[in-house]
Amino acid sequence: MERIKQPIRIAAIFTPDRQIKPVWFDWHNRKHSIQETCYFWKERVGDATLLHFSVRDGEALYELIYDTREQSWILDGIETR
């Protein structure tokens, strides 16, 4: 996986049961519609909780990270076929 580590603009749904579902993100002026969330995990870094989402848009696999403390999103990595 190629590490990107760039802030991104993202649309997400916050469900009534307090789950977060990423829907699309904007990277390099291109909208990537998320077709599938493959994996989800949490990580504690200091007093912040990072929520990791491994997602597909039909072309590649991306790792997105939501920092609950900063309320910001990062595109952590990309893997193309």
PDB file of N, CA, C and O in Angstrom:
ATOM      1  N   MET A   1       0.847  -1.177   0.000  1.00  0.00           N
ATOM      2  CA  MET A   1       0.000   0.000   0.000  1.00  0.00           C
ATOM      3  C   MET A   1       0.892   1.239   0.000  1.00  0.00           C
ATOM      4  O   MET A   1       1.813   1.354   0.809  1.00  0.00           O
ATOM      5  N   GLU A   2       0.611   2.149  -0.904  1.00  0.00           N
ATOM      6  CA  GLU A   2       1.341   3.418  -0.976  1.00  0.00           C
ATOM      7  C   GLU A   2       0.771   4.381   0.057  1.00  0.00           C
ATOM      8  O   GLU A   2      -0.432   4.640   0.058  1.00  0.00           O
ATOM      9  N   ARG A   3       1.605   4.907   0.927  1.00  0.00           N
ATOM     10  CA  ARG A   3       1.163   5.837   1.967  1.00  0.00           C
ATOM     11  C   ARG A   3       1.024   7.241   1.384  1.00  0.00           C
ATOM     12  O   ARG A   3       1.937   7.749   0.733  1.00  0.00           O
ATOM     13  N   ILE A   4      -0.129   7.858   1.626  1.00  0.00           N
ATOM     14  CA  ILE A   4      -0.437   9.184   1.100  1.00  0.00           C
ATOM     15  C   ILE A   4      -0.390  10.234   2.220  1.00  0.00           C
ATOM     16  O   ILE A   4       0.306  11.243   2.107  1.00  0.00           O
ATOM     17  N   LYS A   5      -1.134   9.984   3.293  1.00  0.00           N
ATOM     18  CA  LYS A   5      -1.197  10.848   4.476  1.00  0.00           C
ATOM     19  C   LYS A   5      -1.535  12.291   4.130  1.00  0.00           C
ATOM     20  O   LYS A   5      -0.788  13.210   4.465  1.00  0.00           O
ATOM     21  N   GLN A   6      -2.686  12.487   3.444  1.00  0.00           N
ATOM     22  CA  GLN A   6      -3.146  13.823   3.077  1.00  0.00           C
ATOM     23  C   GLN A   6      -4.543  14.066   3.641  1.00  0.00           C
ATOM     24  O   GLN A   6      -5.380  13.163   3.647  1.00  0.00           O
ATOM     25  N   PRO A   7      -4.795  15.293   4.118  1.00  0.00           N
ATOM     26  CA  PRO A   7      -6.153  15.621   4.546  1.00  0.00           C
ATOM     27  C   PRO A   7      -7.086  15.588   3.333  1.00  0.00           C
ATOM     28  O   PRO A   7      -6.701  15.978   2.231  1.00  0.00           O
ATOM     29  N   ILE A   8      -8.310  15.120   3.551  1.00  0.00           N
ATOM     30  CA  ILE A   8      -9.280  15.049   2.457  1.00  0.00           C
ATOM     31  C   ILE A   8     -10.632  15.567   2.922  1.00  0.00           C
ATOM     32  O   ILE A   8     -10.930  15.638   4.115  1.00  0.00           O
ATOM     33  N   ARG A   9     -11.429  15.924   1.932  1.00  0.00           N
ATOM     34  CA  ARG A   9     -12.825  16.290   2.157  1.00  0.00           C
ATOM     35  C   ARG A   9     -13.630  15.019   1.968  1.00  0.00           C
ATOM     36  O   ARG A   9     -13.416  14.278   1.009  1.00  0.00           O
ATOM     37  N   ILE A  10     -14.568  14.762   2.894  1.00  0.00           N
ATOM     38  CA  ILE A  10     -15.304  13.498   2.856  1.00  0.00           C
ATOM     39  C   ILE A  10     -16.750  13.729   3.270  1.00  0.00           C
ATOM     40  O   ILE A  10     -17.049  14.624   4.061  1.00  0.00           O
ATOM     41  N   ALA A  11     -17.635  12.915   2.727  1.00  0.00           N
ATOM     42  CA  ALA A  11     -19.038  12.898   3.152  1.00  0.00           C
ATOM     43  C   ALA A  11     -19.268  11.580   3.875  1.00  0.00           C
ATOM     44  O   ALA A  11     -18.904  10.510   3.386  1.00  0.00           O
ATOM     45  N   ALA A  12     -19.877  11.682   5.040  1.00  0.00           N
ATOM     46  CA  ALA A  12     -20.137  10.478   5.837  1.00  0.00           C
ATOM     47  C   ALA A  12     -21.519  10.573   6.453  1.00  0.00           C
ATOM     48  O   ALA A  12     -22.037  11.663   6.695  1.00  0.00           O
ATOM     49  N   ILE A  13     -22.103   9.415   6.700  1.00  0.00           N
ATOM     50  CA  ILE A  13     -23.391   9.324   7.379  1.00  0.00           C
ATOM     51  C   ILE A  13     -23.124   8.886   8.811  1.00  0.00           C
ATOM     52  O   ILE A  13     -22.401   7.920   9.052  1.00  0.00           O
ATOM     53  N   PHE A  14     -23.709   9.598   9.748  1.00  0.00           N
ATOM     54  CA  PHE A  14     -23.650   9.215  11.151  1.00  0.00           C
ATOM     55  C   PHE A  14     -24.993   8.576  11.480  1.00  0.00           C
ATOM     56  O   PHE A  14     -26.016   9.259  11.528  1.00  0.00           O
ATOM     57  N   THR A  15     -24.988   7.264  11.706  1.00  0.00           N
ATOM     58  CA  THR A  15     -26.230   6.512  11.889  1.00  0.00           C
ATOM     59  C   THR A  15     -26.779   6.698  13.304  1.00  0.00           C
ATOM     60  O   THR A  15     -26.050   7.110  14.206  1.00  0.00           O
ATOM     61  N   PRO A  16     -28.080   6.390  13.500  1.00  0.00           N
ATOM     62  CA  PRO A  16     -28.679   6.518  14.834  1.00  0.00           C
ATOM     63  C   PRO A  16     -27.977   5.664  15.899  1.00  0.00           C
ATOM     64  O   PRO A  16     -28.000   6.013  17.079  1.00  0.00           O
ATOM     65  N   ASP A  17     -27.357   4.558  15.497  1.00  0.00           N
ATOM     66  CA  ASP A  17     -26.653   3.715  16.477  1.00  0.00           C
ATOM     67  C   ASP A  17     -25.180   4.115  16.630  1.00  0.00           C
ATOM     68  O   ASP A  17     -24.349   3.316  17.062  1.00  0.00           O
ATOM     69  N   ARG A  18     -24.874   5.368  16.268  1.00  0.00           N
ATOM     70  CA  ARG A  18     -23.565   5.991  16.474  1.00  0.00           C
ATOM     71  C   ARG A  18     -22.448   5.403  15.633  1.00  0.00           C
ATOM     72  O   ARG A  18     -21.281   5.481  16.018  1.00  0.00           O
ATOM     73  N   GLN A  19     -22.777   4.822  14.504  1.00  0.00           N
ATOM     74  CA  GLN A  19     -21.777   4.329  13.560  1.00  0.00           C
ATOM     75  C   GLN A  19     -21.502   5.422  12.522  1.00  0.00           C
ATOM     76  O   GLN A  19     -22.359   6.260  12.245  1.00  0.00           O
ATOM     77  N   ILE A  20     -20.306   5.396  11.963  1.00  0.00           N
ATOM     78  CA  ILE A  20     -19.935   6.332  10.899  1.00  0.00           C
ATOM     79  C   ILE A  20     -19.766   5.525   9.623  1.00  0.00           C
ATOM     80  O   ILE A  20     -19.081   4.503   9.603  1.00  0.00           O
ATOM     81  N   LYS A  21     -20.408   6.004   8.550  1.00  0.00           N
ATOM     82  CA  LYS A  21     -20.330   5.322   7.262  1.00  0.00           C
ATOM     83  C   LYS A  21     -19.838   6.311   6.209  1.00  0.00           C
ATOM     84  O   LYS A  21     -20.605   7.172   5.777  1.00  0.00           O
ATOM     85  N   PRO A  22     -18.572   6.209   5.784  1.00  0.00           N
ATOM     86  CA  PRO A  22     -18.087   7.089   4.704  1.00  0.00           C
ATOM     87  C   PRO A  22     -18.841   6.786   3.404  1.00  0.00           C
ATOM     88  O   PRO A  22     -19.070   5.624   3.069  1.00  0.00           O
ATOM     89  N   VAL A  23     -19.223   7.838   2.679  1.00  0.00           N
ATOM     90  CA  VAL A  23     -19.999   7.692   1.445  1.00  0.00           C
ATOM     91  C   VAL A  23     -19.152   8.047   0.216  1.00  0.00           C
ATOM     92  O   VAL A  23     -19.158   7.316  -0.775  1.00  0.00           O
ATOM     93  N   TRP A  24     -18.437   9.150   0.280  1.00  0.00           N
ATOM     94  CA  TRP A  24     -17.532   9.544  -0.798  1.00  0.00           C
ATOM     95  C   TRP A  24     -16.438  10.440  -0.224  1.00  0.00           C
ATOM     96  O   TRP A  24     -16.578  10.995   0.866  1.00  0.00           O
ATOM     97  N   PHE A  25     -15.342  10.570  -0.981  1.00  0.00           N
ATOM     98  CA  PHE A  25     -14.292  11.506  -0.600  1.00  0.00           C
ATOM     99  C   PHE A  25     -13.728  12.150  -1.861  1.00  0.00           C
ATOM    100  O   PHE A  25     -13.827  11.602  -2.959  1.00  0.00           O
ATOM    101  N   ASP A  26     -13.138  13.322  -1.677  1.00  0.00           N
ATOM    102  CA  ASP A  26     -12.573  14.106  -2.766  1.00  0.00           C
ATOM    103  C   ASP A  26     -11.052  14.076  -2.627  1.00  0.00           C
ATOM    104  O   ASP A  26     -10.500  14.480  -1.603  1.00  0.00           O
ATOM    105  N   TRP A  27     -10.389  13.591  -3.670  1.00  0.00           N
ATOM    106  CA  TRP A  27      -8.924  13.537  -3.671  1.00  0.00           C
ATOM    107  C   TRP A  27      -8.444  13.896  -5.068  1.00  0.00           C
ATOM    108  O   TRP A  27      -8.890  13.309  -6.054  1.00  0.00           O
ATOM    109  N   HIS A  28      -7.540  14.852  -5.153  1.00  0.00           N
ATOM    110  CA  HIS A  28      -7.025  15.367  -6.425  1.00  0.00           C
ATOM    111  C   HIS A  28      -8.161  15.853  -7.326  1.00  0.00           C
ATOM    112  O   HIS A  28      -8.181  15.579  -8.526  1.00  0.00           O
ATOM    113  N   ASN A  29      -9.090  16.569  -6.733  1.00  0.00           N
ATOM    114  CA  ASN A  29     -10.239  17.145  -7.456  1.00  0.00           C
ATOM    115  C   ASN A  29     -11.087  16.083  -8.148  1.00  0.00           C
ATOM    116  O   ASN A  29     -11.693  16.349  -9.187  1.00  0.00           O
ATOM    117  N   ARG A  30     -11.131  14.886  -7.577  1.00  0.00           N
ATOM    118  CA  ARG A  30     -11.958  13.810  -8.129  1.00  0.00           C
ATOM    119  C   ARG A  30     -12.768  13.191  -7.004  1.00  0.00           C
ATOM    120  O   ARG A  30     -12.231  12.858  -5.948  1.00  0.00           O
ATOM    121  N   LYS A  31     -14.039  13.044  -7.234  1.00  0.00           N
ATOM    122  CA  LYS A  31     -14.931  12.441  -6.248  1.00  0.00           C
ATOM    123  C   LYS A  31     -14.875  10.920  -6.372  1.00  0.00           C
ATOM    124  O   LYS A  31     -15.121  10.368  -7.445  1.00  0.00           O
ATOM    125  N   HIS A  32     -14.551  10.250  -5.270  1.00  0.00           N
ATOM    126  CA  HIS A  32     -14.484   8.795  -5.216  1.00  0.00           C
ATOM    127  C   HIS A  32     -15.681   8.293  -4.416  1.00  0.00           C
ATOM    128  O   HIS A  32     -15.745   8.502  -3.204  1.00  0.00           O
ATOM    129  N   SER A  33     -16.618   7.640  -5.073  1.00  0.00           N
ATOM    130  CA  SER A  33     -17.786   7.082  -4.393  1.00  0.00           C
ATOM    131  C   SER A  33     -17.417   5.737  -3.780  1.00  0.00           C
ATOM    132  O   SER A  33     -16.914   4.847  -4.467  1.00  0.00           O
ATOM    133  N   ILE A  34     -17.665   5.600  -2.507  1.00  0.00           N
ATOM    134  CA  ILE A  34     -17.305   4.373  -1.792  1.00  0.00           C
ATOM    135  C   ILE A  34     -18.370   3.318  -2.046  1.00  0.00           C
ATOM    136  O   ILE A  34     -19.544   3.511  -1.733  1.00  0.00           O
ATOM    137  N   GLN A  35     -17.944   2.207  -2.613  1.00  0.00           N
ATOM    138  CA  GLN A  35     -18.854   1.104  -2.920  1.00  0.00           C
ATOM    139  C   GLN A  35     -18.894   0.069  -1.806  1.00  0.00           C
ATOM    140  O   GLN A  35     -19.901  -0.617  -1.627  1.00  0.00           O
ATOM    141  N   GLU A  36     -17.788  -0.048  -1.048  1.00  0.00           N
ATOM    142  CA  GLU A  36     -17.708  -1.093  -0.031  1.00  0.00           C
ATOM    143  C   GLU A  36     -16.744  -0.685   1.074  1.00  0.00           C
ATOM    144  O   GLU A  36     -15.668  -0.150   0.810  1.00  0.00           O
ATOM    145  N   THR A  37     -17.143  -0.944   2.310  1.00  0.00           N
ATOM    146  CA  THR A  37     -16.220  -0.842   3.436  1.00  0.00           C
ATOM    147  C   THR A  37     -15.755  -2.255   3.739  1.00  0.00           C
ATOM    148  O   THR A  37     -16.556  -3.108   4.122  1.00  0.00           O
ATOM    149  N   CYS A  38     -14.469  -2.505   3.569  1.00  0.00           N
ATOM    150  CA  CYS A  38     -13.911  -3.850   3.725  1.00  0.00           C
ATOM    151  C   CYS A  38     -13.563  -4.164   5.175  1.00  0.00           C
ATOM    152  O   CYS A  38     -13.851  -5.257   5.663  1.00  0.00           O
ATOM    153  N   TYR A  39     -12.943  -3.209   5.863  1.00  0.00           N
ATOM    154  CA  TYR A  39     -12.530  -3.391   7.249  1.00  0.00           C
ATOM    155  C   TYR A  39     -12.714  -2.096   8.013  1.00  0.00           C
ATOM    156  O   TYR A  39     -12.731  -1.009   7.435  1.00  0.00           O
ATOM    157  N   PHE A  40     -12.853  -2.232   9.317  1.00  0.00           N
ATOM    158  CA  PHE A  40     -12.952  -1.084  10.217  1.00  0.00           C
ATOM    159  C   PHE A  40     -12.237  -1.447  11.508  1.00  0.00           C
ATOM    160  O   PHE A  40     -12.420  -2.549  12.027  1.00  0.00           O
ATOM    161  N   TRP A  41     -11.416  -0.528  12.039  1.00  0.00           N
ATOM    162  CA  TRP A  41     -10.793  -0.758  13.334  1.00  0.00           C
ATOM    163  C   TRP A  41     -10.502   0.575  14.003  1.00  0.00           C
ATOM    164  O   TRP A  41     -10.456   1.620  13.354  1.00  0.00           O
ATOM    165  N   LYS A  42     -10.306   0.513  15.325  1.00  0.00           N
ATOM    166  CA  LYS A  42     -10.023   1.698  16.133  1.00  0.00           C
ATOM    167  C   LYS A  42      -8.602   1.625  16.664  1.00  0.00           C
ATOM    168  O   LYS A  42      -8.043   0.549  16.875  1.00  0.00           O
ATOM    169  N   GLU A  43      -8.034   2.818  16.876  1.00  0.00           N
ATOM    170  CA  GLU A  43      -6.686   2.916  17.430  1.00  0.00           C
ATOM    171  C   GLU A  43      -6.654   4.107  18.382  1.00  0.00           C
ATOM    172  O   GLU A  43      -7.201   5.164  18.071  1.00  0.00           O
ATOM    173  N   ARG A  44      -6.022   3.942  19.530  1.00  0.00           N
ATOM    174  CA  ARG A  44      -5.836   5.043  20.470  1.00  0.00           C
ATOM    175  C   ARG A  44      -4.426   5.601  20.300  1.00  0.00           C
ATOM    176  O   ARG A  44      -3.443   4.861  20.321  1.00  0.00           O
ATOM    177  N   VAL A  45      -4.346   6.912  20.133  1.00  0.00           N
ATOM    178  CA  VAL A  45      -3.062   7.610  20.058  1.00  0.00           C
ATOM    179  C   VAL A  45      -3.156   8.773  21.036  1.00  0.00           C
ATOM    180  O   VAL A  45      -3.793   9.787  20.751  1.00  0.00           O
ATOM    181  N   GLY A  46      -2.519   8.619  22.183  1.00  0.00           N
ATOM    182  CA  GLY A  46      -2.650   9.632  23.234  1.00  0.00           C
ATOM    183  C   GLY A  46      -4.098   9.694  23.687  1.00  0.00           C
ATOM    184  O   GLY A  46      -4.683   8.673  24.048  1.00  0.00           O
ATOM    185  N   ASP A  47      -4.677  10.887  23.669  1.00  0.00           N
ATOM    186  CA  ASP A  47      -6.077  11.024  24.075  1.00  0.00           C
ATOM    187  C   ASP A  47      -7.034  11.033  22.881  1.00  0.00           C
ATOM    188  O   ASP A  47      -8.224  11.307  23.034  1.00  0.00           O
ATOM    189  N   ALA A  48      -6.509  10.734  21.703  1.00  0.00           N
ATOM    190  CA  ALA A  48      -7.346  10.702  20.491  1.00  0.00           C
ATOM    191  C   ALA A  48      -7.682   9.260  20.114  1.00  0.00           C
ATOM    192  O   ALA A  48      -6.881   8.344  20.302  1.00  0.00           O
ATOM    193  N   THR A  49      -8.877   9.088  19.583  1.00  0.00           N
ATOM    194  CA  THR A  49      -9.274   7.811  19.002  1.00  0.00           C
ATOM    195  C   THR A  49      -9.291   7.987  17.492  1.00  0.00           C
ATOM    196  O   THR A  49      -9.947   8.890  16.970  1.00  0.00           O
ATOM    197  N   LEU A  50      -8.568   7.121  16.795  1.00  0.00           N
ATOM    198  CA  LEU A  50      -8.545   7.139  15.340  1.00  0.00           C
ATOM    199  C   LEU A  50      -9.390   5.987  14.831  1.00  0.00           C
ATOM    200  O   LEU A  50      -9.207   4.842  15.244  1.00  0.00           O
ATOM    201  N   LEU A  51     -10.313   6.290  13.937  1.00  0.00           N
ATOM    202  CA  LEU A  51     -11.164   5.282  13.324  1.00  0.00           C
ATOM    203  C   LEU A  51     -10.647   5.029  11.921  1.00  0.00           C
ATOM    204  O   LEU A  51     -10.611   5.944  11.098  1.00  0.00           O
ATOM    205  N   HIS A  52     -10.252   3.811  11.643  1.00  0.00           N
ATOM    206  CA  HIS A  52      -9.688   3.432  10.353  1.00  0.00           C
ATOM    207  C   HIS A  52     -10.760   2.728   9.519  1.00  0.00           C
ATOM    208  O   HIS A  52     -11.473   1.854  10.011  1.00  0.00           O
ATOM    209  N   PHE A  53     -10.859   3.124   8.254  1.00  0.00           N
ATOM    210  CA  PHE A  53     -11.792   2.510   7.318  1.00  0.00           C
ATOM    211  C   PHE A  53     -11.011   2.067   6.090  1.00  0.00           C
ATOM    212  O   PHE A  53     -10.344   2.882   5.452  1.00  0.00           O
ATOM    213  N   SER A  54     -11.086   0.804   5.757  1.00  0.00           N
ATOM    214  CA  SER A  54     -10.525   0.283   4.521  1.00  0.00           C
ATOM    215  C   SER A  54     -11.689   0.184   3.541  1.00  0.00           C
ATOM    216  O   SER A  54     -12.618  -0.595   3.751  1.00  0.00           O
ATOM    217  N   VAL A  55     -11.637   0.985   2.458  1.00  0.00           N
ATOM    218  CA  VAL A  55     -12.788   1.102   1.549  1.00  0.00           C
ATOM    219  C   VAL A  55     -12.359   0.917   0.094  1.00  0.00           C
ATOM    220  O   VAL A  55     -11.191   1.087  -0.257  1.00  0.00           O
ATOM    221  N   ARG A  56     -13.332   0.567  -0.734  1.00  0.00           N
ATOM    222  CA  ARG A  56     -13.116   0.424  -2.182  1.00  0.00           C
ATOM    223  C   ARG A  56     -14.067   1.360  -2.935  1.00  0.00           C
ATOM    224  O   ARG A  56     -15.192   1.619  -2.507  1.00  0.00           O
ATOM    225  N   ASP A  57     -13.569   1.857  -4.074  1.00  0.00           N
ATOM    226  CA  ASP A  57     -14.406   2.667  -4.958  1.00  0.00           C
ATOM    227  C   ASP A  57     -14.628   1.980  -6.302  1.00  0.00           C
ATOM    228  O   ASP A  57     -15.167   2.589  -7.227  1.00  0.00           O
ATOM    229  N   GLY A  58     -14.220   0.726  -6.417  1.00  0.00           N
ATOM    230  CA  GLY A  58     -14.336  -0.002  -7.673  1.00  0.00           C
ATOM    231  C   GLY A  58     -13.042  -0.020  -8.462  1.00  0.00           C
ATOM    232  O   GLY A  58     -12.860  -0.856  -9.347  1.00  0.00           O
ATOM    233  N   GLU A  59     -12.135   0.906  -8.142  1.00  0.00           N
ATOM    234  CA  GLU A  59     -10.850   0.977  -8.841  1.00  0.00           C
ATOM    235  C   GLU A  59      -9.674   0.661  -7.935  1.00  0.00           C
ATOM    236  O   GLU A  59      -8.678   0.096  -8.386  1.00  0.00           O
ATOM    237  N   ALA A  60      -9.777   1.022  -6.657  1.00  0.00           N
ATOM    238  CA  ALA A  60      -8.648   0.864  -5.741  1.00  0.00           C
ATOM    239  C   ALA A  60      -9.150   0.654  -4.322  1.00  0.00           C
ATOM    240  O   ALA A  60     -10.336   0.812  -4.029  1.00  0.00           O
ATOM    241  N   LEU A  61      -8.219   0.294  -3.452  1.00  0.00           N
ATOM    242  CA  LEU A  61      -8.477   0.141  -2.027  1.00  0.00           C
ATOM    243  C   LEU A  61      -7.823   1.327  -1.325  1.00  0.00           C
ATOM    244  O   LEU A  61      -6.666   1.653  -1.590  1.00  0.00           O
ATOM    245  N   TYR A  62      -8.564   1.968  -0.432  1.00  0.00           N
ATOM    246  CA  TYR A  62      -8.081   3.152   0.268  1.00  0.00           C
ATOM    247  C   TYR A  62      -8.189   2.935   1.765  1.00  0.00           C
ATOM    248  O   TYR A  62      -9.088   2.241   2.239  1.00  0.00           O
ATOM    249  N   GLU A  63      -7.265   3.534   2.507  1.00  0.00           N
ATOM    250  CA  GLU A  63      -7.407   3.568   3.952  1.00  0.00           C
ATOM    251  C   GLU A  63      -7.683   5.006   4.356  1.00  0.00           C
ATOM    252  O   GLU A  63      -6.876   5.904   4.114  1.00  0.00           O
ATOM    253  N   LEU A  64      -8.842   5.208   4.978  1.00  0.00           N
ATOM    254  CA  LEU A  64      -9.256   6.516   5.458  1.00  0.00           C
ATOM    255  C   LEU A  64      -9.199   6.506   6.977  1.00  0.00           C
ATOM    256  O   LEU A  64      -9.519   5.496   7.604  1.00  0.00           O
ATOM    257  N   ILE A  65      -8.796   7.614   7.568  1.00  0.00           N
ATOM    258  CA  ILE A  65      -8.720   7.711   9.023  1.00  0.00           C
ATOM    259  C   ILE A  65      -9.493   8.942   9.488  1.00  0.00           C
ATOM    260  O   ILE A  65      -9.301  10.050   8.988  1.00  0.00           O
ATOM    261  N   TYR A  66     -10.378   8.708  10.466  1.00  0.00           N
ATOM    262  CA  TYR A  66     -11.107   9.808  11.097  1.00  0.00           C
ATOM    263  C   TYR A  66     -10.544  10.007  12.492  1.00  0.00           C
ATOM    264  O   TYR A  66     -10.559   9.089  13.312  1.00  0.00           O
ATOM    265  N   ASP A  67     -10.045  11.212  12.763  1.00  0.00           N
ATOM    266  CA  ASP A  67      -9.524  11.574  14.078  1.00  0.00           C
ATOM    267  C   ASP A  67     -10.680  12.175  14.869  1.00  0.00           C
ATOM    268  O   ASP A  67     -11.136  13.277  14.562  1.00  0.00           O
ATOM    269  N   THR A  68     -11.158  11.454  15.890  1.00  0.00           N
ATOM    270  CA  THR A  68     -12.334  11.910  16.644  1.00  0.00           C
ATOM    271  C   THR A  68     -12.034  13.155  17.475  1.00  0.00           C
ATOM    272  O   THR A  68     -12.946  13.930  17.765  1.00  0.00           O
ATOM    273  N   ARG A  69     -10.800  13.358  17.855  1.00  0.00           N
ATOM    274  CA  ARG A  69     -10.441  14.539  18.644  1.00  0.00           C
ATOM    275  C   ARG A  69     -10.418  15.793  17.777  1.00  0.00           C
ATOM    276  O   ARG A  69     -10.984  16.821  18.149  1.00  0.00           O
ATOM    277  N   GLU A  70      -9.769  15.708  16.631  1.00  0.00           N
ATOM    278  CA  GLU A  70      -9.640  16.855  15.722  1.00  0.00           C
ATOM    279  C   GLU A  70     -10.831  16.978  14.773  1.00  0.00           C
ATOM    280  O   GLU A  70     -11.013  18.011  14.128  1.00  0.00           O
ATOM    281  N   GLN A  71     -11.643  15.916  14.690  1.00  0.00           N
ATOM    282  CA  GLN A  71     -12.769  15.834  13.752  1.00  0.00           C
ATOM    283  C   GLN A  71     -12.301  16.111  12.328  1.00  0.00           C
ATOM    284  O   GLN A  71     -12.851  16.948  11.612  1.00  0.00           O
ATOM    285  N   SER A  72     -11.253  15.364  11.949  1.00  0.00           N
ATOM    286  CA  SER A  72     -10.681  15.538  10.612  1.00  0.00           C
ATOM    287  C   SER A  72     -10.442  14.170   9.978  1.00  0.00           C
ATOM    288  O   SER A  72     -10.309  13.158  10.665  1.00  0.00           O
ATOM    289  N   TRP A  73     -10.391  14.172   8.649  1.00  0.00           N
ATOM    290  CA  TRP A  73     -10.172  12.952   7.869  1.00  0.00           C
ATOM    291  C   TRP A  73      -8.839  13.015   7.146  1.00  0.00           C
ATOM    292  O   TRP A  73      -8.412  14.077   6.693  1.00  0.00           O
ATOM    293  N   ILE A  74      -8.183  11.853   7.043  1.00  0.00           N
ATOM    294  CA  ILE A  74      -6.912  11.713   6.330  1.00  0.00           C
ATOM    295  C   ILE A  74      -7.027  10.532   5.369  1.00  0.00           C
ATOM    296  O   ILE A  74      -7.547   9.477   5.730  1.00  0.00           O
ATOM    297  N   LEU A  75      -6.538  10.719   4.147  1.00  0.00           N
ATOM    298  CA  LEU A  75      -6.340   9.586   3.246  1.00  0.00           C
ATOM    299  C   LEU A  75      -4.951   9.056   3.598  1.00  0.00           C
ATOM    300  O   LEU A  75      -3.937   9.680   3.286  1.00  0.00           O
ATOM    301  N   ASP A  76      -4.921   7.892   4.254  1.00  0.00           N
ATOM    302  CA  ASP A  76      -3.661   7.342   4.734  1.00  0.00           C
ATOM    303  C   ASP A  76      -2.916   6.578   3.652  1.00  0.00           C
ATOM    304  O   ASP A  76      -1.691   6.656   3.566  1.00  0.00           O
ATOM    305  N   GLY A  77      -3.654   5.832   2.820  1.00  0.00           N
ATOM    306  CA  GLY A  77      -2.981   5.042   1.801  1.00  0.00           C
ATOM    307  C   GLY A  77      -3.898   4.597   0.692  1.00  0.00           C
ATOM    308  O   GLY A  77      -5.122   4.669   0.799  1.00  0.00           O
ATOM    309  N   ILE A  78      -3.271   4.127  -0.396  1.00  0.00           N
ATOM    310  CA  ILE A  78      -4.000   3.646  -1.564  1.00  0.00           C
ATOM    311  C   ILE A  78      -3.282   2.420  -2.116  1.00  0.00           C
ATOM    312  O   ILE A  78      -2.054   2.361  -2.163  1.00  0.00           O
ATOM    313  N   GLU A  79      -4.080   1.453  -2.529  1.00  0.00           N
ATOM    314  CA  GLU A  79      -3.543   0.258  -3.181  1.00  0.00           C
ATOM    315  C   GLU A  79      -4.327   0.004  -4.462  1.00  0.00           C
ATOM    316  O   GLU A  79      -5.533  -0.238  -4.428  1.00  0.00           O
ATOM    317  N   THR A  80      -3.632   0.060  -5.582  1.00  0.00           N
ATOM    318  CA  THR A  80      -4.274  -0.198  -6.872  1.00  0.00           C
ATOM    319  C   THR A  80      -3.931  -1.614  -7.304  1.00  0.00           C
ATOM    320  O   THR A  80      -2.966  -2.214  -6.832  1.00  0.00           O
ATOM    321  N   ARG A  81      -4.742  -2.127  -8.206  1.00  0.00           N
ATOM    322  CA  ARG A  81      -4.526  -3.515  -8.667  1.00  0.00           C
ATOM    323  C   ARG A  81      -3.535  -3.565  -9.792  1.00  0.00           C
ATOM    324  O   ARG A  81      -3.233  -4.645 -10.301  1.00  0.00           O
TER     325      ARG A  81
END
